Amino acid sequence: MRLHIATDHAGLDFSTELQDHLVAQGHEVIDHGPVDYDALDDYPAFCIRAAQAVVADQRAGREALGIVFGGSGNGEQIAANKVEGIRAALVWNVSTAELAREHNNANVISIGARQHSVEEVFLFVDRFVATPFPGEERHVRRIEQVGAYERTGELVDSPAPRVRS
């Protein structure tokens, strides 16, 4: 599988170790940066480029996923989710890595490098990559609703809010 990786300065060491781990497993890894440590770097461009590459690969029929890192993973997830077609999930344990695929068909995960050991990150990523999307109708329906809103700005099959006073 092709895996697109991006980070900021906080995740640079994790990113390097993870890339070695994934290559040893036979994956093709594309590093979208940064290359060098810079405490003032700006992660959005790195994460957006990785997310764009995941979408491009998937649209071309190539099996691909993405992994983005930051201190908390929050900003990196937000940046990746700005790319149409990306479903980026913040992962903080093995269960959330698995559920991201099973329930949301997430194609990118975001991990807080300051929150976890490198061994934990390996476990999260390995589970994410190994977990297939089972395609249950309720999950497909919900993913399509999010995608429809992303494309059109229209809410599909949504009841109006209730006002209570």
Steps between C-alpha positions, in 0.01 A plus 500: 500500500611857442508710815527879496655654812530861617582665829617812670816541706342325802447179304814495288681228699185285515448545129852382420473194725154416368617523140777248570247272673255516207762451230622191687143368474505544124300823469590781265539817708484854362632767738330837446719679752654662671849373425686694770409607852370857522318595820315772308385289206140516380337158478191583285679479164667170589174342616293638216749370241490155662119504501488613136730212406276248680196624307688501170623143555158374606329664201760335275411160650814467712469375856624788716457646848654790690652563842559849636675598825522802723538574868134421566392393152208742507625764258632238260161324495325830433738583214461156338120519528497815287579286195187379321469125531705470818360347815775559758455363851690588814631172643607456862481123551470176304122503525465846343738395221284199424167686530628777273515242219201283596245777561632799306715349227762755608774537243729708722579478869652768715708422807636723776873430516530661842224276633635152419808281491636387164392143585142619548512686170614183323204312651250771398629526145533124451138451612376787282675363192390141564133577570271485198183702459223237520252717308202465732205690356456735797865607483493539122185714531657727763825538309301593189307763698825664607635478143181652357527793738866542409414512129175701507461666839162331533397281794346172390243303700531723803207600720471866591631602843253520787465820696442467873421785733 
